[in-house]
């Protein structure tokens, strides 16, 4: 019968104990799953990621919003959102801004770097935090 060996055991002696100090080498079991048998990491609830960590973005909000921020909720995504809000204030407009945090849905928009900005279903920027004046121009052009 073949014994399952840890990586260090196979490198240092071929059994579960070995190495320079002959200590026991133990591997902790990992939760596996998904399509490629990746390790599953569990996060605690209660964060403000908008669903990125638990994979449950607020769909109702994104279906009705004219302005979308695409990204995981990082510092750059938050910066873009603040600049969009400031641009809307400068224009005297009050519009709902929604977030898309699901990476599959972000990729469906055709962007590979975040944050992304979508206005009326059209991707107008990706991979950078736009300045307020630039956002004003994009909003005037695309609304």
DSSP file (Angstrom, degrees, kcal/mol; ACC not computed):
  #  RESIDUE AA STRUCTURE BP1 BP2  ACC     N-H-->O    O-->H-N    N-H-->O    O-->H-N    TCO  KAPPA ALPHA  PHI   PSI    X-CA   Y-CA   Z-CA
    1    1 A X              0   0    0      0, 0.0     2,-0.5     0, 0.0     0, 0.0   0.000 360.0 360.0 360.0 138.5    0.0    0.0    0.0
    2    2 A X        -     0   0    0      1,-0.0     2,-0.4     0, 0.0     0, 0.0  -0.728 360.0-143.6 -89.3 128.1    1.3    3.4   -0.9
    3    3 A X        -     0   0    0     -2,-0.5     2,-0.4     1,-0.0    -1,-0.0  -0.757  20.1-119.0 -91.1 134.9    1.5    6.0    1.9
    4    4 A X        -     0   0    0     -2,-0.4     2,-0.4     1,-0.0    12,-0.0  -0.603  35.7-159.2 -73.0 126.2    0.6    9.6    1.0
    5    5 A X        -     0   0    0     -2,-0.4     2,-0.1    10,-0.0    11,-0.1  -0.849  12.9-123.1-112.3 143.5    3.7   11.7    1.8
    6    6 A X     >  -     0   0    0     -2,-0.4     4,-2.3    19,-0.2     5,-0.2  -0.352  33.4-105.9 -74.2 163.5    4.0   15.4    2.4
    7    7 A X  H  > S+     0   0    0      1,-0.2     4,-1.4     2,-0.2     5,-0.1   0.883 120.9  46.7 -60.6 -40.4    6.2   17.5    0.2
    8    8 A X  H  > S+     0   0    0      2,-0.2     4,-2.7     1,-0.2    -1,-0.2   0.862 109.8  54.1 -71.8 -34.1    8.9   17.9    2.9
    9    9 A X  H  4>S+     0   0    0      1,-0.2     5,-2.6     2,-0.2     6,-0.5   0.908 108.6  48.8 -65.0 -39.9    8.8   14.2    3.7
   10   10 A X  H  <5S+     0   0    0     -4,-2.3     3,-0.4     4,-0.2    -1,-0.2   0.820 116.0  44.4 -69.9 -28.1    9.4   13.3    0.1
   11   11 A X  H  <5S+     0   0    0     -4,-1.4     2,-0.5     1,-0.2    -2,-0.2   0.846 117.4  43.7 -80.4 -35.5   12.3   15.7    0.0
   12   12 A X  T  <5S-     0   0    0     -4,-2.7     7,-1.0     3,-0.1     3,-0.3  -0.557 136.7 -34.1-116.6  66.6   13.9   14.8    3.3
   13   13 A X  T   5S-     0   0    0     -2,-0.5    -3,-0.2    -3,-0.4    -4,-0.1   0.262  80.5-100.0 114.1 -13.7   13.9   11.0    3.6
   14   14 A X  S   <S+     0   0    0     -5,-2.6     2,-0.3     1,-0.2    -4,-0.2   0.549  93.4  80.1  80.4   5.8   10.8    9.6    2.0
   15   15 A X  S    S-     0   0    0     -6,-0.5    -1,-0.2     2,-0.3    -3,-0.1  -0.854  94.9 -93.3-135.8 177.0    8.7    9.1    5.1
   16   16 A X  S    S+     0   0    0     -2,-0.3     9,-3.7    -3,-0.1     2,-0.4   0.648 112.7  50.7 -70.0 -13.5    6.6   11.2    7.4
   17   17 A X  E    S+A   24   0A   0      7,-0.3     2,-0.3    -8,-0.1    -2,-0.3  -0.980  80.4  89.5-121.3 141.0    9.5   11.8    9.7
   18   18 A X  E   > +A   23   0A   0      5,-1.6     5,-0.7    -2,-0.4     3,-0.3  -0.957  25.7 109.5 169.9-156.6   12.8   13.0    8.4
   19   19 A X  T > 5S-     0   0    0     -7,-1.0     3,-0.6    -2,-0.3    -2,-0.0  -0.321  89.4 -47.5  83.4-171.4   14.7   16.1    7.7
   20   20 A X  T 3 5S+     0   0    0      1,-0.2    -1,-0.2    -2,-0.1     0, 0.0   0.778 141.0  34.0 -72.0 -26.9   17.7   17.5    9.6
   21   21 A X  T 3 5S-     0   0    0     -3,-0.3    -1,-0.2     2,-0.1    -2,-0.2   0.298 102.8-122.7-113.0   9.5   16.2   17.0   13.1
   22   22 A X  T < 5 +     0   0    0     -3,-0.6    -3,-0.2     1,-0.2     2,-0.2   0.771  56.3 157.2  57.0  30.4   14.1   13.9   12.4
   23   23 A X  E   < -A   18   0A   0     -5,-0.7    -5,-1.6     1,-0.1     2,-0.2  -0.503  50.4 -94.1 -84.2 157.6   10.9   15.7   13.4
   24   24 A X  E     -A   17   0A   0     -7,-0.2     2,-0.6    -2,-0.2    -7,-0.3  -0.489  34.1-144.2 -71.3 135.5    7.5   14.5   12.2
   25   25 A X        -     0   0    0     -9,-3.7     2,-0.4    -2,-0.2   -19,-0.2  -0.907  21.0-173.7-104.9 121.7    6.2   16.3    9.1
   26   26 A X        -     0   0    0     -2,-0.6     2,-0.5   -17,-0.0    -9,-0.0  -0.944  13.5-155.6-122.0 134.0    2.5   16.9    9.2
   27   27 A X        -     0   0    0     -2,-0.4     2,-0.3   -21,-0.0    -2,-0.0  -0.918  17.6-134.7-106.0 134.8    0.3   18.3    6.4
   28   28 A X        -     0   0    0     -2,-0.5     2,-0.1     1,-0.1    -2,-0.0  -0.691  28.3-110.4 -84.7 138.8   -3.0   19.9    7.4
   29   29 A X        -     0   0    0     -2,-0.3     2,-0.4     1,-0.0    -1,-0.1  -0.415  32.7-148.7 -67.8 144.1   -6.0   18.9    5.2
   30   30 A X        -     0   0    0     -2,-0.1     2,-0.4    -3,-0.0    -1,-0.0  -0.871  17.2-114.2-113.2 146.2   -7.3   21.6    3.0
   31   31 A X        -     0   0    0      9,-0.4     9,-2.2    -2,-0.4     2,-0.3  -0.667  39.1-166.9 -76.0 130.2  -10.9   22.1    1.8
   32   32 A X  E     +B   39   0B   0     -2,-0.4     2,-0.3     7,-0.2     7,-0.2  -0.843  22.9 119.0-117.4 155.4  -11.0   21.5   -1.9
   33   33 A X  E   > +B   38   0B   0      5,-1.1     5,-1.0    -2,-0.3     3,-0.3  -0.983  24.2  78.2 173.7-173.8  -13.8   22.4   -4.4
   34   34 A X  T > 5S-     0   0    0     -2,-0.3     3,-0.6     3,-0.2     6,-0.0  -0.203  93.4 -55.9  79.8-175.7  -14.8   24.3   -7.4
   35   35 A X  T 3 5S+     0   0    0      1,-0.2    -1,-0.2     2,-0.1     0, 0.0   0.745 136.8  35.7 -75.7 -24.4  -13.9   23.4  -11.0
   36   36 A X  T 3 5S-     0   0    0     -3,-0.3    -1,-0.2     2,-0.0    -2,-0.1   0.172 109.2-111.2-118.6  17.8  -10.2   23.3  -10.6
   37   37 A X  T < 5 +     0   0    0     -3,-0.6    -3,-0.2     1,-0.1    -2,-0.1   0.847  56.3 171.7  58.1  37.7   -9.9   21.8   -7.1
   38   38 A X  E   < -B   33   0B   0     -5,-1.0    -5,-1.1     1,-0.1     2,-0.3  -0.341  42.7 -92.9 -72.5 158.5   -8.6   25.1   -5.6
   39   39 A X  E     -B   32   0B   0     -7,-0.2     2,-0.6    -2,-0.1    -7,-0.2  -0.569  39.9-134.7 -70.3 134.5   -8.2   25.5   -1.9
   40   40 A X        -     0   0    0     -9,-2.2     2,-0.5    -2,-0.3    -9,-0.4  -0.825  17.0-162.0 -95.6 124.9  -11.3   27.1   -0.5
   41   41 A X        -     0   0    0     -2,-0.6     2,-0.4     2,-0.0    -2,-0.0  -0.927   9.1-145.3-108.8 126.4  -10.6   30.0    2.0
   42   42 A X        -     0   0    0     -2,-0.5     2,-0.3    12,-0.0    12,-0.1  -0.767  12.1-161.5 -94.9 135.1  -13.5   31.0    4.3
   43   43 A X        -     0   0    0     -2,-0.4     2,-0.2    10,-0.2    -2,-0.0  -0.813  24.2-108.3-109.8 152.0  -13.9   34.6    5.2
   44   44 A X        -     0   0    0     -2,-0.3     3,-0.3     1,-0.1     9,-0.1  -0.525  35.7-115.6 -77.0 147.9  -15.9   35.9    8.2
   45   45 A X  S    S+     0   0    0     -2,-0.2    -1,-0.1     1,-0.2     0, 0.0  -0.287  85.1  67.6 -75.1 165.9  -19.1   37.7    7.4
   46   46 A X        +     0   0    0      1,-0.3    -1,-0.2    -2,-0.0     2,-0.1   0.525  65.1 130.3 103.6   7.4  -19.6   41.4    8.2
   47   47 A X        -     0   0    0     -3,-0.3    -1,-0.3     1,-0.1     3,-0.2  -0.304  59.4-128.3 -85.4 176.2  -17.3   43.1    5.8
   48   48 A X        +     0   0    0      1,-0.1    -1,-0.1     2,-0.1     0, 0.0  -0.140  67.6 120.4-115.7  37.3  -18.1   45.9    3.5
   49   49 A X  S    S-     0   0    0      1,-0.1     3,-0.4    52,-0.0    -1,-0.1   0.566  79.7-118.5 -80.2  -7.7  -16.9   44.4    0.2
   50   50 A X  S    S-     0   0    0     -3,-0.2     8,-0.5     1,-0.2    51,-0.3   0.682  76.4 -47.0  78.2  16.4  -20.3   44.6   -1.5
   51   51 A X  S  >>S+     0   0    0      6,-0.2     4,-1.7    21,-0.1     5,-0.8   0.417 104.8 121.9 106.0   0.1  -20.3   40.8   -1.9
   52   52 A X  T  45S+     0   0    0     -3,-0.4    51,-0.1     1,-0.2     5,-0.1   0.886  79.1  43.2 -64.2 -38.8  -16.9   40.2   -3.3
   53   53 A X  T  45S+     0   0    0      1,-0.2    -1,-0.2    19,-0.1   -10,-0.2   0.798 124.8  33.1 -81.0 -26.1  -15.8   37.8   -0.5
   54   54 A X  T  45S-     0   0    0    -12,-0.1    -2,-0.2     2,-0.0    -1,-0.2   0.458 102.6-123.7-109.0  -1.9  -19.1   35.8   -0.4
   55   55 A X  T  <5S+     0   0    0     -4,-1.7     2,-0.3     1,-0.1    -3,-0.2   0.749  75.0 117.4  70.8  24.1  -20.0   36.0   -4.1
   56   56 A X      < +     0   0    0     -5,-0.8    -4,-0.1     2,-0.0    -1,-0.1  -0.587  40.3 180.0-124.2  71.6  -23.4   37.6   -3.5
   57   57 A X        -     0   0    0     -2,-0.3     2,-1.2    -6,-0.2    -6,-0.2  -0.316  43.4 -98.3 -68.2 156.2  -23.5   41.0   -5.1
   58   58 A X     >  -     0   0    0     -8,-0.5     4,-1.2     1,-0.2     3,-0.2  -0.625  42.9-177.2 -77.0  97.9  -26.7   43.0   -4.8
   59   59 A X  H  > S+     0   0    0     -2,-1.2     4,-1.8     1,-0.2    -1,-0.2   0.858  74.0  61.1 -68.8 -37.8  -28.3   42.3   -8.2
   60   60 A X  H  > S+     0   0    0      1,-0.2     4,-0.8     2,-0.2    -1,-0.2   0.888 104.6  50.1 -60.1 -38.7  -31.3   44.5   -7.8
   61   61 A X  H >> S+     0   0    0     -3,-0.2     4,-1.1     1,-0.2     3,-0.6   0.911 110.0  48.4 -66.5 -42.3  -29.1   47.6   -7.4
   62   62 A X  H 3< S+     0   0    0     -4,-1.2    -1,-0.2     1,-0.2    -2,-0.2   0.775 103.3  62.0 -72.9 -25.1  -27.0   46.9  -10.5
   63   63 A X  H 3< S+     0   0    0     -4,-1.8    -1,-0.2     1,-0.2    -2,-0.2   0.793 113.6  33.7 -69.2 -26.6  -30.1   46.2  -12.7
   64   64 A X  H << S+     0   0    0     -4,-0.8     2,-0.2    -3,-0.6    -1,-0.2   0.583  94.0 102.6-106.4 -12.2  -31.4   49.8  -12.3
   65   65 A X     <  -     0   0    0     -4,-1.1    32,-0.1     1,-0.1     3,-0.1  -0.501  51.6-159.5 -81.9 141.1  -28.3   51.9  -12.0
   66   66 A X  S    S+     0   0    0     30,-0.5    54,-3.2    -2,-0.2     2,-0.5   0.676  83.5  53.3 -84.9 -20.9  -27.0   54.0  -14.9
   67   67 A X  E     -cD  97 119C   0     29,-1.0    31,-2.5    52,-0.2     2,-0.4  -0.970  68.9-174.4-122.0 126.2  -23.5   54.2  -13.4
   68   68 A X  E     -cD  98 118C   0     50,-2.7    50,-2.4    -2,-0.5     2,-0.5  -0.949  16.1-154.2-120.8 139.9  -21.6   51.1  -12.4
   69   69 A X  E     -cD  99 117C   0     29,-2.6    31,-2.5    -2,-0.4     2,-0.6  -0.966  17.8-154.2-105.9 122.4  -18.2   50.8  -10.7
   70   70 A X  E     +cD 100 116C   0     46,-2.7    46,-2.4    -2,-0.5    45,-0.6  -0.869  45.8  79.0-101.1 124.2  -16.6   47.5  -11.6
   71   71 A X  S    S-     0   0    0     29,-2.5    -2,-0.1    -2,-0.6   -19,-0.1  -0.860  84.8 -81.6 157.9 169.8  -14.1   46.0   -9.1
   72   72 A X  S    S-     0   0    0     -2,-0.2   -20,-0.2     1,-0.1    29,-0.1   0.501  73.5 -95.4 -77.4  -3.8  -13.6   44.2   -5.8
   73   73 A X  S    S+     0   0    0     27,-0.1    -1,-0.1     1,-0.1   -25,-0.1   0.666  73.5 152.5  97.6  19.8  -14.2   47.2   -3.5
   74   74 A X     >  -     0   0    0      1,-0.1     4,-2.4   -25,-0.1     5,-0.2  -0.028  64.3 -85.6 -74.4-178.8  -10.5   48.1   -3.1
   75   75 A X  H  > S+     0   0    0      1,-0.2     4,-2.3     2,-0.2     5,-0.1   0.878 129.4  51.0 -57.5 -41.4   -9.0   51.5   -2.4
   76   76 A X  H  > S+     0   0    0      2,-0.2     4,-2.5     1,-0.2    -1,-0.2   0.892 109.1  50.5 -66.6 -39.2   -9.0   52.4   -6.1
   77   77 A X  H  > S+     0   0    0      2,-0.2     4,-2.2     1,-0.2    -2,-0.2   0.915 112.0  47.7 -63.0 -42.8  -12.7   51.4   -6.5
   78   78 A X  H  X S+     0   0    0     -4,-2.4     4,-2.3     2,-0.2    -2,-0.2   0.883 110.8  51.8 -65.9 -38.5  -13.6   53.6   -3.6
   79   79 A X  H  X S+     0   0    0     -4,-2.3     4,-2.1     2,-0.2    -2,-0.2   0.907 109.6  49.1 -64.1 -42.3  -11.6   56.4   -5.0
   80   80 A X  H  X S+     0   0    0     -4,-2.5     4,-2.4     2,-0.2    -2,-0.2   0.912 110.2  51.7 -63.3 -41.9  -13.3   56.2   -8.3
   81   81 A X  H  X S+     0   0    0     -4,-2.2     4,-2.6     1,-0.2    -2,-0.2   0.923 109.1  49.7 -61.2 -43.9  -16.7   56.1   -6.6
   82   82 A X  H  X S+     0   0    0     -4,-2.3     4,-2.2     1,-0.2    -1,-0.2   0.902 111.6  48.9 -61.9 -40.6  -15.9   59.3   -4.6
   83   83 A X  H  X S+     0   0    0     -4,-2.1     4,-2.3     2,-0.2    -1,-0.2   0.868 110.2  51.1 -67.7 -36.1  -14.8   61.1   -7.8
   84   84 A X  H  X S+     0   0    0     -4,-2.4     4,-2.4     2,-0.2    -2,-0.2   0.927 110.4  49.3 -65.3 -44.2  -18.0   60.0   -9.6
   85   85 A X  H  X S+     0   0    0     -4,-2.6     4,-2.1     1,-0.2    -2,-0.2   0.910 112.0  48.4 -60.3 -42.0  -20.0   61.4   -6.7
   86   86 A X  H  X S+     0   0    0     -4,-2.2     4,-2.4     2,-0.2    -1,-0.2   0.893 110.2  51.8 -65.6 -39.8  -18.1   64.6   -6.8
   87   87 A X  H  X S+     0   0    0     -4,-2.3     4,-1.6     1,-0.2    -2,-0.2   0.905 109.5  49.7 -63.1 -41.5  -18.6   64.9  -10.6
   88   88 A X  H  X>S+     0   0    0     -4,-2.4     5,-2.7     2,-0.2     4,-0.7   0.892 109.7  51.5 -64.8 -39.2  -22.3   64.4  -10.2
   89   89 A X  H ><5S+     0   0    0     -4,-2.1     3,-0.8     1,-0.2    -2,-0.2   0.916 108.1  52.0 -62.1 -42.9  -22.4   67.1   -7.5
   90   90 A X  H 3<5S+     0   0    0     -4,-2.4    -1,-0.2     1,-0.2    -2,-0.2   0.856 112.2  46.3 -61.0 -34.3  -20.6   69.5   -9.9
   91   91 A X  H 3<5S-     0   0    0     -4,-1.6    -1,-0.2    -5,-0.2    -2,-0.2   0.559 112.6-120.1 -84.7  -9.2  -23.2   68.7  -12.6
   92   92 A X  T <<5 +     0   0    0     -3,-0.8     2,-0.3    -4,-0.7    -3,-0.2   0.797  69.5 131.9  73.9  28.1  -26.1   69.2  -10.1
   93   93 A X      < -     0   0    0     -5,-2.7     2,-0.5    -6,-0.1    -1,-0.3  -0.854  46.1-156.6-115.8 149.3  -27.2   65.6  -10.7
   94   94 A X        +     0   0    0     -2,-0.3     2,-0.3    -3,-0.1    -9,-0.0  -0.934  28.4 159.7-125.3 106.1  -28.2   62.9   -8.3
   95   95 A X        -     0   0    0     -2,-0.5     2,-0.3   -10,-0.1   -30,-0.1  -0.920  41.7-106.1-128.9 153.0  -27.9   59.4   -9.7
   96   96 A X        -     0   0    0     -2,-0.3   -29,-1.0   -32,-0.1   -30,-0.5  -0.576  28.3-157.7 -77.6 136.3  -27.6   56.0   -8.2
   97   97 A X  E     -c   67   0C   0     -2,-0.3     2,-0.3   -31,-0.1   -29,-0.2  -0.971  11.7-169.9-115.0 127.8  -24.2   54.4   -8.4
   98   98 A X  E     -c   68   0C   0    -31,-2.5   -29,-2.6    -2,-0.5     2,-0.4  -0.790  12.7-133.8-116.7 161.4  -24.0   50.6   -8.2
   99   99 A X  E     -c   69   0C   0     -2,-0.3     2,-0.6   -31,-0.2   -29,-0.2  -0.920   5.3-159.4-117.2 139.2  -21.1   48.2   -7.8
  100  100 A X  E     +c   70   0C   0    -31,-2.5   -29,-2.5    -2,-0.4   -27,-0.1  -0.973  21.9 162.1-113.8 114.5  -20.3   45.0   -9.6
  101  101 A X        +     0   0    0     -2,-0.6     2,-0.5   -51,-0.3    -1,-0.1   0.548  38.9 105.8-110.6 -11.9  -17.9   42.9   -7.5
  102  102 A X     >  -     0   0    0      1,-0.2     4,-2.4   -47,-0.0     3,-0.3  -0.598  62.7-147.6 -74.3 121.0  -18.4   39.5   -9.1
  103  103 A X  H  > S+     0   0    0     -2,-0.5     4,-2.4     1,-0.2    -1,-0.2   0.813  96.1  55.9 -63.8 -31.0  -15.2   38.8  -11.2
  104  104 A X  H  > S+     0   0    0      2,-0.2     4,-1.4     1,-0.2    -1,-0.2   0.908 110.8  44.2 -64.7 -41.7  -17.2   36.8  -13.8
  105  105 A X  H  > S+     0   0    0     -3,-0.3     4,-0.7     2,-0.2    -2,-0.2   0.860 111.8  53.1 -71.6 -35.7  -19.5   39.7  -14.4
  106  106 A X  H ><>S+     0   0    0     -4,-2.4     3,-1.2     1,-0.2     5,-1.0   0.940 109.3  49.1 -62.5 -45.9  -16.7   42.1  -14.5
  107  107 A X  H ><5S+     0   0    0     -4,-2.4     3,-2.0     1,-0.3    -1,-0.2   0.827 100.6  65.4 -62.7 -31.6  -14.9   40.0  -17.1
  108  108 A X  H 3<5S+     0   0    0     -4,-1.4    -1,-0.3     1,-0.3    -2,-0.2   0.760  94.3  59.9 -63.8 -23.5  -18.2   39.9  -19.1
  109  109 A X  T <<5S-     0   0    0     -3,-1.2    -1,-0.3    -4,-0.7    -2,-0.2   0.556 118.8-115.3 -78.7  -7.4  -17.8   43.7  -19.6
  110  110 A X  T < 5S+     0   0    0     -3,-2.0     2,-0.4     1,-0.3    -3,-0.2   0.628  71.9 129.5  86.8  13.8  -14.5   42.9  -21.3
  111  111 A X      < -     0   0    0     -5,-1.0    -1,-0.3     1,-0.1    -2,-0.1  -0.810  35.8-174.7-104.1 146.3  -12.2   44.6  -18.8
  112  112 A X  S    S+     0   0    0     -2,-0.4     2,-0.4     1,-0.2    -1,-0.1   0.491  70.9  49.8-114.1  -8.8   -9.1   42.9  -17.3
  113  113 A X  S    S-     0   0    0      2,-0.1    14,-0.6    15,-0.0     2,-0.3  -0.995  84.9-100.9-133.6 141.9   -8.1   45.6  -14.9
  114  114 A X  S    S+     0   0    0     -2,-0.4   -43,-0.1    12,-0.2     2,-0.1  -0.712  81.0  54.3-111.0 161.7  -10.1   47.4  -12.3
  115  115 A X        -     0   0    0    -45,-0.6    12,-1.5    -2,-0.3    13,-0.9   0.486  67.2-176.3 -79.3 155.9  -11.6   49.7  -11.3
  116  116 A X  E     -DE  70 126C   0    -46,-2.4   -46,-2.7    10,-0.2     2,-0.5  -0.892  15.6-149.1-117.2 151.5  -13.9   50.0  -14.3
  117  117 A X  E     -DE  69 125C   0      8,-2.4     7,-2.7    -2,-0.3     8,-1.2  -0.985  12.4-173.6-123.2 125.0  -16.6   52.7  -15.0
  118  118 A X  E     -DE  68 123C   0    -50,-2.4   -50,-2.7    -2,-0.5     2,-0.5  -0.972   2.4-171.1-119.6 128.3  -19.7   51.9  -16.9
  119  119 A X  E >  S-DE  67 122C   0      3,-2.5     3,-1.8    -2,-0.5   -52,-0.2  -0.980  75.5 -18.0-121.8 121.1  -22.2   54.6  -18.0
  120  120 A X  T 3  S-     0   0    0    -54,-3.2    -1,-0.1    -2,-0.5   -53,-0.1   0.872 129.9 -50.5  52.0  42.0  -25.6   53.5  -19.5
  121  121 A X  T 3  S+     0   0    0    -55,-0.3     2,-0.5     1,-0.2    -1,-0.3   0.417 115.4 114.0  82.9  -1.9  -24.1   50.0  -20.2
  122  122 A X  E <   -E  119   0C   0     -3,-1.8    -3,-2.5    20,-0.1     2,-0.5  -0.902  66.8-129.8-108.7 127.3  -21.0   51.3  -22.0
  123  123 A X  E     +E  118   0C   0     -2,-0.5    -5,-0.2    -5,-0.2     3,-0.1  -0.622  32.6 169.3 -72.2 119.8  -17.5   50.8  -20.5
  124  124 A X  E     +     0   0C   0     -7,-2.7     2,-0.3    -2,-0.5    -1,-0.2   0.553  61.5   9.7-109.5 -12.7  -15.9   54.2  -20.6
  125  125 A X  E     +E  117   0C   0     -8,-1.2    -8,-2.4     5,-0.0    -1,-0.3  -0.975  56.0 179.5-163.2 149.2  -12.8   53.5  -18.5
  126  126 A X  E     +E  116   0C   0     -2,-0.3   -10,-0.2   -10,-0.2   -12,-0.2  -0.980  63.4  21.4-152.7 146.6  -10.8   50.6  -16.9
  127  127 A X  S    S+     0   0    0    -12,-1.5     2,-0.3   -14,-0.6   -13,-0.2   0.550 103.5  72.0  82.3   9.2   -7.7   50.3  -14.8
  128  128 A X  S    S-     0   0    0    -13,-0.9     2,-0.8   -15,-0.2   -13,-0.2  -0.997  76.6-117.3-153.3 157.0   -7.5   53.8  -13.4
  129  129 A X        -     0   0    0     -2,-0.3     2,-0.1   -15,-0.1   -52,-0.1  -0.854  41.9-142.6 -93.5 108.6   -9.0   56.2  -11.0
  130  130 A X        -     0   0    0     -2,-0.8     2,-0.1     1,-0.1   -47,-0.1  -0.369  13.4-112.4 -74.2 150.0  -10.3   59.0  -13.2
  131  131 A X     >  -     0   0    0      1,-0.1     4,-2.1    -2,-0.1     3,-0.3  -0.436  30.2-109.7 -76.4 156.9  -10.1   62.7  -12.1
  132  132 A X  H  > S+     0   0    0      1,-0.2     4,-2.3     2,-0.2     5,-0.2   0.897 116.8  51.5 -56.3 -46.8  -13.4   64.5  -11.4
  133  133 A X  H  > S+     0   0    0      1,-0.2     4,-1.9     2,-0.2    -1,-0.2   0.865 109.1  51.1 -62.6 -36.4  -13.2   66.7  -14.5
  134  134 A X  H  > S+     0   0    0     -3,-0.3     4,-2.2     2,-0.2    -1,-0.2   0.898 109.8  50.0 -65.8 -40.5  -12.6   63.7  -16.8
  135  135 A X  H  X S+     0   0    0     -4,-2.1     4,-2.9     2,-0.2    -2,-0.2   0.892 106.8  55.0 -66.1 -39.5  -15.6   62.0  -15.2
  136  136 A X  H  X S+     0   0    0     -4,-2.3     4,-2.6     1,-0.2     5,-0.2   0.936 109.0  48.0 -58.0 -46.6  -17.8   65.1  -15.8
  137  137 A X  H  X S+     0   0    0     -4,-1.9     4,-1.9     1,-0.2    -2,-0.2   0.916 113.0  48.0 -60.7 -43.8  -16.8   65.0  -19.5
  138  138 A X  H  X S+     0   0    0     -4,-2.2     4,-2.0     1,-0.2    -2,-0.2   0.894 112.1  49.3 -65.4 -39.9  -17.6   61.3  -19.8
  139  139 A X  H  X S+     0   0    0     -4,-2.9     4,-1.9     2,-0.2    -2,-0.2   0.923 111.1  49.0 -65.8 -44.1  -21.0   61.8  -18.0
  140  140 A X  H  < S+     0   0    0     -4,-2.6    -1,-0.2     1,-0.2    -2,-0.2   0.874 115.5  45.3 -61.7 -37.0  -22.0   64.7  -20.3
  141  141 A X  H  < S+     0   0    0     -4,-1.9    -1,-0.2    -5,-0.2    -2,-0.2   0.824 122.3  34.0 -75.3 -33.1  -21.0   62.6  -23.3
  142  142 A X  H  <        0   0    0     -4,-2.0    -2,-0.2    -5,-0.2    -3,-0.2   0.499 360.0 360.0-110.0  -5.1  -22.7   59.4  -22.3
  143  143 A X     <        0   0    0     -4,-1.9    -1,-0.2    -5,-0.1    -3,-0.1   0.459 360.0 360.0 -94.3 360.0  -25.9   60.3  -20.3
